[in-house]
Amino acid sequence: MSRPEEILPADLFYDDRESSKYTTSSRIQKIQSDMTHRALELLQLDSPSLVMDIGCGSGLSGEILSSVSPVDGGPHIWVGMDISASMLDIALQKDVQGDLLLGDIGQGLPFRAGSFDAAVSISAIQWLCNAESSEVNPLGRLSRFFNGLYASLRRGGRAICQFYPKNDAQRSLISSAAIKAGFGAGILEDNPGTKNSKLYLVLTAGESKTQGDITSMVKNIRDVEIHDRGRLLRIAGKKGDRGSNKSEIIRKKKQMERRGKVTKATSKYTGRSRRRVVF
């Protein structure tokens, strides 16, 4: 059976008919609810927060964010973004409490830097891996998305993205793009080895004094594979790895270039210590 993302782009696949079927299916509602509650458990939000709902669809996850009780740290304020006008139209008809934005996450996220406390995404980011034409570059779309997500989160903010990779290569492509954007990343698999297996990309945007990095975030969760670029760089720095200075500068310059910023050309002098001259 073909995967939806292999049939048509999301904005075409989720027309009025498919959007209505998705929203009214009791089976899908149950699965979506379970995955959203799992994502909230992993986010560990202990107070009302501003949450980005990536690929919000008709607002199924958003309604759960709005209904979190004060005892559990809610309710949360949320902003949803989706590429399907039909899905968002259903959300408007349901009068959901979140704000809605029509847009393609593969073109970046149009939010002010550091706006969000957290982000959640259910069954959306695997759509970025499909190329509808030779002009579409999945890696570029993933890069723009994760760079935008990293910028939109406050430092120490967290994001949980549940996704369905087609294969291990696609899983690696997604996690690598997140790491290159600066995230500490871990992949959590629920019910591994079964048809009910669910993958969650657990991301942290830098380190906060109260919450720590990705390692401290998931240290008590089983079956988590951790990839924390920031932690490795800090460890290398403590060991006095002189060669890491230039590579880190080049990495940051490439990251800035992907965001459209102008940087100085790299040369043999990049990363070298400059002799201080006192007059």
PyMOL commands that set and color helices and strands:
alter all, ss='L'
color gray80, all
select helices_A, chain A and resi 4-6+10-13+16-24+26-43+60-67+70-72+85-93+105-107+125-129+138-152+168-180+214-217+229-238+244-258
alter helices_A, ss='H'
color red, helices_A
select strands_A, chain A and resi 50-54+77-82+99-102+116-122+153-163+184-190+198-205+224-228
alter strands_A, ss='S'
color yellow, strands_A
deselect
rebuild
show_as cartoon
